[in-house]
């Protein structure tokens, strides 16, 4: 790479680094812990089976008072994440206990959430007794006296041990609480858990800015040649 191209590339990267927003902190758990995340219950870090391109994964379990007594109440999850946890698929059993991880992200342009997950354990009575999924709550909707709760998106836990990608719909600009949740319901025996990693929210504006910035710098270089001191 010539000196000119190297300088153009480096300057463009610096511009992008100064303007990129909305990225998930520690989305691949490469720190080996939950840095950047707030933890409810006792989720764990798995270093043995991360998805391609990720370092580690976060394992989140439904938990219950009989088998794993280290979960938190549904109210704790709902109040922290600003989301209402639905009853199980048959609609008869209310949430009992679970675990969650969450953090706040800010989007300055429309974006999509992407991540990979796999089911690591499954209650024998699934899907009538457990739910796993993620939530998105616009913080602007929970500051008033009558908050509009965020949305809980149920993930399929019917298969075990195989990572699969998930891409959300387009998310409008704003500040959101992003959470990953597993919870049990009236059933008190067995648990369902899932592992999530490679969590990202790239903004289209960032990539457009990168392409536009590079084109601008390339054009500028034709008018203002970049020169380096001659070697002696």
Rosetta blueprint (number, residue, H / E / L):
1 X L
2 X L
3 X H
4 X H
5 X H
6 X H
7 X H
8 X H
9 X H
10 X H
11 X H
12 X H
13 X H
14 X H
15 X H
16 X H
17 X H
18 X H
19 X H
20 X L
21 X L
22 X L
23 X L
24 X L
25 X L
26 X L
27 X L
28 X L
29 X L
30 X L
31 X L
32 X L
33 X L
34 X L
35 X L
36 X L
37 X L
38 X E
39 X E
40 X E
41 X L
42 X L
43 X L
44 X E
45 X E
46 X E
47 X L
48 X L
49 X L
50 X L
51 X L
52 X L
53 X L
54 X L
55 X L
56 X L
57 X E
58 X E
59 X E
60 X E
61 X E
62 X L
63 X L
64 X E
65 X L
66 X L
67 X L
68 X E
69 X L
70 X L
71 X L
72 X E
73 X E
74 X H
75 X H
76 X H
77 X H
78 X H
79 X H
80 X H
81 X H
82 X L
83 X E
84 X L
85 X L
86 X L
87 X L
88 X L
89 X L
90 X L
91 X L
92 X L
93 X L
94 X L
95 X L
96 X L
97 X E
98 X E
99 X E
100 X E
101 X E
102 X E
103 X E
104 X E
105 X E
106 X E
107 X E
108 X L
109 X L
110 X L
111 X E
112 X L
113 X L
114 X E
115 X E
116 X E
117 X E
118 X E
119 X E
120 X E
121 X E
122 X L
123 X L
124 X L
125 X L
126 X L
127 X L
128 X L
129 X L
130 X E
131 X E
132 X E
133 X E
134 X E
135 X E
136 X E
137 X E
138 X E
139 X H
140 X H
141 X H
142 X H
143 X L
144 X L
145 X L
146 X L
147 X L
148 X L
149 X L
150 X E
151 X E
152 X E
153 X E
154 X E
155 X L
156 X L
157 X L
158 X L
159 X L
160 X L
161 X L
162 X L
163 X L
164 X E
165 X E
166 X E
167 X E
168 X L
169 X L
170 X L
171 X E
172 X L
173 X L
174 X E
175 X E
176 X E
177 X E
178 X E
179 X E
180 X E
181 X E
182 X E
183 X E
184 X E
185 X L
186 X L
187 X L
188 X L
189 X L
190 X L
191 X L
192 X L
193 X E
194 X E
195 X E
196 X E
197 X E
198 X E
199 X E
200 X E
201 X L
202 X L
203 X E
204 X H
205 X H
206 X H
207 X H
208 X H
209 X H
210 X H
211 X H
212 X H
213 X H
214 X H
215 X H
216 X H
217 X H
218 X H
219 X H
220 X H
221 X H
222 X H
223 X H
224 X L
225 X L
226 X L
227 X L
228 X L
229 X L
230 X L
231 X L
232 X L
